[in-house]
Amino acid sequence: MKIIIDKINSEPKHSLSKSELQLILSKLPVDSINSFTMFKISAQMFSNSGWNRPVIFNLSRSTFNIMSRGLNKEYIVKELLIEIFSHYTKISFETIGNKLNIQQRNKLEEIITPYYQDIIKELGIN
């Protein structure tokens, strides 16, 4: 596993640091993250991305692209967990156009809740 952080020279800053991302990943089941997977905290602004969510998995590059600049840390943690578990549970294979429907999202939120609560507590966010 590799973590890359794009350098930025202007506001807003990244919502997650490398150490926070490492903490998040350490709380997940080992088999949910492939050792070849890369996590990129992107300089790209989510609002300019054209995506419907701020964390997108690029299957061909085995990369999670995290567009966290200026976004709430709790929101980014939840979206990262949803994206990781959508692939871990194979729920994402049912998507059309890389979009989760309401039932898929609700199921993923149910799965990630114990991890999310533990991570938020560990990060000191309440």
Buried (B, 14 or more C-beta within 10 A) or exposed (E): EEBEBBEBEEEEEBBBBEEBBEBBBEEBEEEBBEEEBBBBBBBBBBEEBEBEBBBBBEEEEEBBBBBBBEBEBBBBBBBBBBBBBBBBBEBBEEEEEEEBEEEBBEBBBEBBEEBBEEBBEEBEEE
